[in-house]
């Protein structure tokens, strides 16, 4: 690959379609845009707009965010027909996301079959976690079949891990760090030596923290209760857990944190308080996996921009030595701990798209496709 040309990054979510363009030589950004896709028709229009970029910007490689990589994909992969089939086979594990991730690949493969495409997995970063942090207390047969804790937001955590030495210093970055990725989708990751040790999302992106419209951690007995006692079908229950709960469900208003913080509604306040309680409780629980806490990092839309949310979470962690300086926090400073805090607290802007661009550049420079990681027992 020469230094001429452009890399296209496609980040397709369950309710948005983002893309970014980078110069292939130095990975400097050219353009980033969130096209949205509230309907099938809007998605088609957005997809056509992205396809046109391939010609107009001399695109020489395309990187894709793939939410689910299953047990076997623990590193980015150059896509061929075999890899594509394996990605589609993982759809039942992430039905809200995987089809949107795969569709752009198929469209580009059809129109530009020789254009290299790379799959970058949100689950891959967490494959370094110990076995006990990946399995559930289920029959071994089900564990062996792949019902394990996969974790998500891995590209975001990988990026934070890569830049944290510059932000916090090498010693802290390689220590016991918890990163709070707080957005419409929210999770935590406990890291040692820059690698994932434990995370809050599990078999699906619904587990863990309370989120914008997702329940987070919930009693598994609620699902059969709703089915047997309330007569709800599986799709309705899934919609309740994934699209009608979280901040939106508790407030009865919206999942938008800015609107909830501005509201005088007691339900809005309760939603915010519950969101922060979930986060603080699970941050504290991850210190068990780390054996302590050397740094706390906030990232993603809410984590990077909401001083109130950060303050509310940290106020419930003072027993761990976490104390935030109100002035630094309000200014969204990179470092927001007070002088009396024994734990440094950082605010770091994430960049999943740049992480994908880096992996894409590396892989399309390779002479051959890396092979899928062989199956191995956890």
N, C-alpha and C positions, 0 to 999 in steps of 0.2 A: 504494500500500500504506500503510495506516495503521500507527500504532505498536502497535495491538492485534494479537493473534494470535501464533502460534508457528511457528518454522521447524523442520522435521524433517530431520536429516542421517542418511543411511544409508551405512554403510561395510561393504560385504559383501566378505569375502575368500574364499580357497580353503578355509579351515577355521574361519571365525568370522563372526558377523553382529553388528556393533556399530551402535548408534544414539545420537544425541544430540538433545536438544531445547533450543532457544534462544528467548528472547524476541525477537520480530522488531524491536522498536524499538532496543534497545541491544546486542543480541546477548549478553546475559548468560545464562549456562548455567542450565538448569532441571534437566536429568537426563542422565546418560550411562550406558550399559550395554552390556556384551558378553554376548550371548545364547548364543554358541557354536552350532555346527551339525555335530556329528560324523556325523550320518546324515541321509538325505533326510527322514525323519519329523521329526527335531528341527528341521530347517530350515523345514519347513512350519509347525510350531508357533510358531517364532520369528517367521516372516513374519506370521502371524495376529496375534501380539501387537503387532507394529509397525503393522499396518494399523489396529488399534483405536485407536492413539494419535492418528490423524488426527481422529477425532471427539472424543475425550475432551480433547484439548489445543488445539482450534481451530487446527489446522495450516493455514497459508495458503500454504505453499510447501515443496517437498521437494528437497533437494540430495543427489546421489549421487556417491560416488567410483567413477570408471570407470578401470580399470587401463590400458586401451589406447585411445588416440585416433588411432593411425595417423599418417600423414604430414600429414593435412589439418587435424586439430583441434589448434590451438595456443592455444586459449582456451576457457573454459567456454561451454556452449551451453544455451539453453532447449530442452527436448525436445519434438519433435512427431513425427508418424509417420515422416517422412523421416529425421530424426536417429536415431530408434530403429532403423530398418532399417540405417542405416550402422553403428551400434554393434554390431548382431548380425552384420553382415558381417565385423567385425574379430575374431570369436571364434577363428579359426584362429591368430591371433597371440598369444592369451593364453587357451588352452583351459581352464586351471585356474581362471581368475578371471572372465573376461568373462561367462559365463553367469550366475554368481552376482550380478554387477553389474547385469545387464539384467533378471533375473527380478523384482526388486521394482518396477522401473519399469513393467513390463507389468501386474503385479498392481494397482498403484495406478491406472494408466491405465484399466484395466477398471472399477474400482469408483468412481473419482473422476476422470472424464475432463476436468473443467474445472480440476482442481488443478494449478497450475504446478509443473513438475519441471525440475531443472537438472542437467546432466552436467558433472562436474569431472574432468579427466583427469590421471592420474599421469604421462603422457608429455609433456604440454604444456610444462612448465617447461624441458625440454631442447631445445626447438626453436630456441633462441638459439645453440646450439653451432655453431662453424664447420663447414663442409662436411666437412673432413678428419676431424673428430671424430664425424661421423655415418655415414660410409660404411665398408664393408668392402672388402678387396682381392678383390672378386668381379667377374665380367663386368658391364659397364655395364648390360646388359639386366636383370639381376637387381636391381641397385641401383635402376634406374628403376621396377621393379615393386614396390618397397617393402621390399626386404630390406636394412635399414639398422639402425644402432644407435639405438634409440628412447630407452632409459633409462626408469627408473621412480622411484617414491617422490617424484615431482615436487611433490605437494601438501605433503609434509613439508618439502622443501627450500624451497619458496616461503614457507612459514610461518617457517622459520628465517631466511631472507633478510629477511623483514619485521620481525622483532623484534631481529635482531642489532645494528642501530645503537644501540638502548637498552642492550643487554648489553655490547657491546664498544667502543662509540663509532663515530661516523660514518666516521672515517678507516679504521679497521681493517675495518669491515663492508663498505666499498666496495673494499677491497684484494683481495689474493690469498688466498682462503679455501678450505679443504677441509672439507666437512661429512661426518662419518661417521655414517650412519644404520644403526645396528647393532641388529637385532632378529632374529626368526626368519627374516625376509627381510632381507638386508643389502646396502648399496651405499654408494658414495662419490660426492660431487659436488664438482667444482672450480668455484669461482665467481669472477668478476671483476665489480665494480660491482653485486654482488647478483644477477647473472645466470649461468645455467649455461654453462660453457665445455666441460666434459667430464664424463662419468660412467662408472661401471664396468659397470652392467647394459647389455645390448645389445638384440638383436632380441627376446629374451624375458627374463623376470625370472630366468632360470637362470644367466646369465653373471655374471662379475665375482668378487666376494668369495665365499669359502666361507660357507655359511649353516647354518641349523638342520638342514634335510634336503636342501638343494640343493648340487650340486657346486661351483658357481661356475665360474671359468675352467678349461677342461679341453681336452685334445687332441681335436679333432673326429674324429680317426681311431678313437677308442675306440668310437664308436657303430657304425660298419660292422663293426668287429672283433667286437663282441658279437653282432651280427646274423649275420655270415657264419661265424664260428668257433665261437660258443657256441650258435647256433641260437635266439637270443632274438628275439621279435617287437618291433615298434615301441613298443607300449604298455608292455611290460615294461621296455624300455630307458628310456623316458620316466619310468616309475615309479622306476627306480633312480636316475636323475639328479635327479629332483625330490622324491622322497618317502623315499628310503632312504639318501641320501648325507649330506654335510656333517657336522656335529657328531654326529648320530645314527649315521651310517654308520661314521665313523672310530672312535668310542668303542665302538660295539656296544651302547650302553646307552640313550641318550636325547639329545634335542636341547636339553634344559633346562640352560642354563649353570650355574644355581645347584646343581643336582644333580651336574653334572660337576666343579665346583670343590670340592664336598664329598667327592667320591669319592677313594679311595686307589688306584683302578685305574690302571695305567700307560697303558691305552688312553684313559682319560678325560683324563689329562694331555696325551697326544699330540694329542688332538682339540682341546683348548684352545690348545695351542701352535701348531698348524697354522692355526687360525682367526685367531690374532693375527699370524702370519707373513703370511698372505694380505693382511690389512688393512694392515700396515705396508708391505709391498712395493708395494701399489697406491697407498697414500698417497704414497709416494716417487715413483712413476711419474707421478702427476698434477701434481707440481711442474714437470714438463717443460712441460705445457700452460699453467701459470701463470707460468713464469719465476721461480719462487721460492715462498715461503710466508710469509704475514703472520699467519695464524691457523688453528688447528685446532679444530673443533667436534665434540663427541660428542652424539648424540641417539638417540632411540628406546629400546626396552626395555632392551637390554643396554648401549648407550652411555650412557644416563642413570643406570643403577643399579649397574653392575658396576665398582667401583674397580679390581679385579684385572685385568680385561680392558683397561681404559684404561691402566693402568701397564705391562702387558706390551707393548702396542702402542707406547706412547711410548718405552719403553726401547730399542726398535729404530730409533728416529728421532732419536737424540741427535746423529747426524752432520748433521742438518738444523737443529740448535739447539733441539730440543724437549726440555724437561726438566720433570718433574712433581713437585710438592710432595706428599709422601706423606700428610701430615696433611690438607691441603686436599682431596686426591683421595678419601681415605677418608670425608670428611664430605660428599661429593658437592657440593662448593662450586661456585658458578657459574663461578669462575675458579680453575684448579687448577695453573697453571704455577709453577715455583719461581722464586726471585729470579734465578737464573743462566740462565733460559731466554730465548733471543732470540725465541722464538715464543710468543705467548699461546695458552693452551689453555682452552677453555670447555666447560661442560656445560649444554645448553639443552634443556628439555623441549619436545617437538614437540606440535603440535595440528592434525592434519589436519582434524578435524571443524570447528573454528572457521574454518579457511580455506575449507572448503566452504560454511559458513553465510554467510560474507562474500560469496562469489561469488553464492550463491543470492539473497541480499537485493538485491544490485546488479542482477541480471538480471530479477527479477520486478518491479522498479521500472521497467524499460524498457518502452516502449510497443510495441515489436515485437521479434521474435526477431532476434538477430544472425545474419548469414549465415555459413555454413561458409567457412573461409578457402579461397580459390581454390587449386587445385593449382599448385605451383611446383616447379621443379627445385631440388635441394639445391645 
